[in-house]
Amino acid sequence: MRWMRTLTMGVMAILGGCTESKVENEQDIVLSGRLVDEAGAPLPEALVKLYRSENSSCAFAAFSASWKTVKTRADGSFELDLLGADTRSGSIARCFIARSPAQAEGRSLSAYFLIQQSEVALPTFQEWTGAPTAAEEAQGVSVGFRPLSATHGAGNDEHVLSVGPSSVTVAWQVRPASSPVHLSDYVLEDEEGLKASIGVERAAEAGGVTVGLAYSSDDVALPRRALVPASRGAACTFLNAEPPCRITNGDLGGLVLFENGVREVAVQLSRPVVPRKAVLRNLEVSGTVSELVLEGSVDGTQWMPLANLLDDSGVQPFLELELTGTTPVSQVRVRATPQGTTGELRSLGQLSLFE
């Protein structure tokens, strides 16, 4: 979901999972706010959706049905009467999400907060379009956008560019992103219907309550490119893998969640190649690994290093790598070495290899 593009660790750090509630069950609560467009004009008759979590973390609240809706007035303002009991789960304060109405262009705005007092006035909901653009280049696509500070005032903003075939999947991500962002043909391959959007987060104070604001821009369609990896359609081997291989099928928004114990994923190429470039999407590990590498082999017995997939900040989920090998290989694998007794592969979207 588009929520996946904006619900990141920045917002999650604001809201812990087990914060004690400061309101009583029978206490009257008033939640209010105001919704305006990017230029500051009110958005009347708009339905703002309210979600709530089972505890003080909003990690999974975004994926459930909305709890309540409230319609904005002529001036864009909205107000909702609640009871203290609505804001609690036992003694724990629930995390709430207020979300602007879905727009055809794709933009959205969400606020993440706890209710710890009788009156909570949310910061003004001001939409952000980002004004994204896409232009073809010789070997890729350039995506430009207008940063949040241009319309919402200065802030310490980190923009994140996400690419996917729809708003429910992420096939590529650039973090942090500064306009313009260059997306290579290796990243875009020959996928049709890709779109890009930009997400950014801020934190604000509302009556002593910290509110996380997550903005997502309008979508921009990306021109189709034509680069096909040498690994397209290759067979793969891992625990309980089923043909055809889902990590080489060209579905850039696809995702394989591995079963427990998978520490190696191998791809059998249709012919030997000297891989010059590799792209990995949605790569994640569970636990702690001391080594995470991409290796090639002529016969599946002796393996040679092609790239290190770990850096000082850990495992990056989206990688575009220059490879150093000079020998033709018929097999390539991702291999994780656990640190102690933990550490294994958790997921992988696509493994693409280019000559």
N, C-alpha and C positions, 0 to 999 in steps of 0.2 A: 504494500500500500504506500501511497505518498507519505503517510505518517512515518514509514521506515526511513525516508530520506531526511526527516527533520528531528526525529526523536533520538538524539545522540547523547553521548556521555556528558556534554556540557549541561544539558537540562537535567540529566539524571543526577549529576553531582549536587544539584540544588535541593533535591528532594530525597531524603532517606526513606527507608522502608518501614521503620517502626517509630514514628514520632508520636508521642503522647498527645491526645486531644486536650485542648484548653477550654472547650465549651461543654455546657451541660446538655443532656438529652432534650430537655424541654425549652431550651433557649431559642428565641426567635432570631433568625439569621436573614440578613438582606444582602444579596449579591447583585452588584450593578456594574454597568460598563457602557461603552459607546463604540459603535462601529462606523468607520468612515473609509472612504476610498483613498487612494494614494495622494490625491490632491487635497484631502481634508474635508471633502463634501460628505454629508451624512448619507448613510445607506438605510433608507426606511423599509419597513415590511420585510426585513430579512430574518431568516431563521438561524439563530445561533444555537449550536448543539452543545450540550453539556454531558461529559462522560465522567465516571468516577471509578476509582480503583478499589480493590479490597483492602488495601493498606496505604501506607504513605508514599509508595512508589507508583509512578505512572507507567512503568515499563510495559504493562500488558493491557492497561485500560483502553488504549487507543484501538485495540483490535476487537472490542466488544461493541454491541449496539449502544447507541446513545441513551443516556439515562433520562434526560429531559431536554426540551427545546423551549426557546423563548424568542418572541418576535420583537424586532426593534421598532421604536416609535418613529414619528416623522423626523425627529432630530438625530436619529441613529442610536439613541439611548435604549438600554434594556434593563430590566430589573426582575429579580426572581426571589420569592419568599421561601425560605427553608426553615427546618427545625434543626437544632443541634444534633439530633439523632440521625439526620440525613448525612451528616458530615463525619460520622464516626463508624468504626467497625470495632465494637467492643470499646476498649479504652484508646484505640489507635485512631489518629486522624487520617481520613481518606485523602488521597490525592485526587484533585479534580482537573479536568481538561475542558476549557471552553474553546470551541472551534468555529471559525467564520464559515459562512455558507460556501459550498463548492462552486467554483466558477468554471465556465466552459474553457477558459484559457489555461486553467490548471492551478492558478495561484491559490494559496490558503494561508491562514494565520491561526496559530494555536497558542493558548496560554495554559501553563501548568502551575498549580498552586494548591496550598492547603488552606482550609478555613479554620482560623483559630480565634475569631472574634465575631461580635454580633453584626458588624457592618464591614463588608469587603468591597471596595471600589476598585475594579481592575483598571490597569492602564488603558488608555484609549487604543482600541483595535484599529490601527491604520494599515490598510492593505499595502502590499509592495509588489509591483509587477516585475521589477528587475529589468524590464525592457530588453530581453535577450534577443540576440541576432545570431545567424549562422551563415558563414560564407565558405565556399569551396576554396581549397588551396591546392597546390601542385600534388602534395602527398598527404592530404587530410582535410580537416574542416576546422575553421576558427570560430569559436563561440565567444561573442562579446556580451557584456551585461553592465547595467548601471548599479553600483554598489548601494547597499542599504543607506549608508550615510548621506548619499546625495539627496534623498527625500525625507529621511527620518532623523537627521542630525548626526553629529559625530558619535562614534562608538568604537569600542575595541572588537571589531567584527571579524570573524573567520568565515569566509564564504566557502561552500562546498558545492561543486558541480557534479550532478548525477545524470547518467545517460541510461536509457532503457527503452524497450519496445512499447512500454505502457507505463502508467503511473503506479502499477503494482509491483514492478520489478526494477532492480538496479543491475545493469550490465557493466557499468564502469563508473568510477568515482574519482574526482580530483580534489584533494584536500591538503593544504588550503588552496583556493582558486582565486586568481587575479585576472581581470579582464585585459586582453582576450586570452582564452584558453585554447591551446592547439591540441586537437585530437587526431592522432595519426591514423593512416589507413590500417595499420596493424590492430589498432583498438576497435575500429569500426567494421572491419572485414567487409562482407557483402550483405550485411543485415539490412533488411528493408523496414521502414517505418520507425526508425530510432528517433527519440526526442531527448532534448536536454532541458534541465531545469536547475536552478540554483537555490540552495537553502542557506539560511543564516540564523543564528540565535543571539538573543540578548537576555539579560536579567534586569528586572525592575523591582522597585519597592512599591507596595500598595498598602498603606496603613500598617506598616510594620511587618507585612508578609512579603516574602520574596516570591516573585512571579517570573517564571521562565517563559520567554516569548520565542516561538519558532516560526520563522517566515519561510515560505516556499514561493518562488517566482512563477510567472507564466511559463508554459512550455514553449519550446521552439523546435520545429521539425528540422532534422538533419538530412542533408542530401545523401542519397545512397552512394556508397563506394563499391569497389569491385574486387578487393583483394581476398583471395581464398587461401587459407593456410594449407601447408603440405600435410598436416595432420587431420584434415577434415575427413570424417567418416572412419578414422582408424579404430581398431578394436582396443579394448582396455581391460585390465585385470586388477581387481581388488575384491575384497570379501563380499560375496553374494552379488557381484556385478552381473547384469543381464544385458544381452545384445538387443538392439544396437547400442553402442556406447554413448552415454548421455553427456560425457565431458568433451566429446569431439564432434558432436552432431551439428554445430553451428548455431545452436539456440543460445544466444549471448545472455539471455535473461534466465536461463535454466540454473538449477542448483541440485547437487547431489549431497545429501546428508549421509555420511558414512556411519556404519554400525560400529559399536565399541571394538577397539582393538586394531583398527586399520591404521597402519603406519607407513604404508607404501601403496602408491597407485602407479601402474605402468601402462604405457601406450605402445602398441605394436603398429609401426608405420607400414604402409603398403609397399614402400620401396626405401632403400637407404638414402638418406639425405644428410647434408651438412647443415644443421640448424643454425641460423644466424640471429634469429629473434624468437623470443617466447613471450606470450601474453597469458597471464593467469588471472582468473576472475573469481571473486567471492571465496578466496582461500582463507580458511580458518583452522586453528588447532585447538584441541582441548588439553588442559593441564599445561605442563611446562616442557619445552623441548630444548635440548642442547644443540641440536643441529637440524636444519631444514634445507634440503638441497634439491637441485634439479640435476639429474645425471643421464648420460647416454651410454648405449651399449651396442656393440656389433652383433653379439650372439646371445645376450641375456644372461651371460655368466660374469664377464668382466665389465665393470662400470667405470666411466670416466666423468669427472665433474664438468658441468656446463654452467652452473650459476649457484650462488648462495642466496637463499630466500629469506634469510634473517638479517636484520640490521639492528642498530643500537636501540631502536624503539620497539623492536619485536617483529611480529608477523604483519606484513601489510596485505590487506585483502585483494588489492588490485595492483598487478605488477606488469610492467612492460620492460623486458630485459634484453640487453645485448649479450649474445652468447659468445664464448671464447673458443669453442671447440673447432678443430680443423679436420676431424676424421668423420667420414660418413657413418651414421648410426641407423639402426633399424628399430631400436627401442629407446624410449625415454621414460623416466620415472620421477615422481616426486617422493622423496623419502624423509621421514621424520625420525629422529633419534630421541627417545624420551630422556628427561633428566630425572634420575631416580626411577620410581615405578610409575610416574605419570607422564603423559605426553603422547598424543596421537593426532591424526588428521580428523578434523570435524566435518569440513565441507569443502567442495570445489565446484565452481560453475563450469568453466571451460578451460582447457589447456590447449592453446594454439601454438603451433610451431611453424616458422617460416624459413625458407631457404635464403 
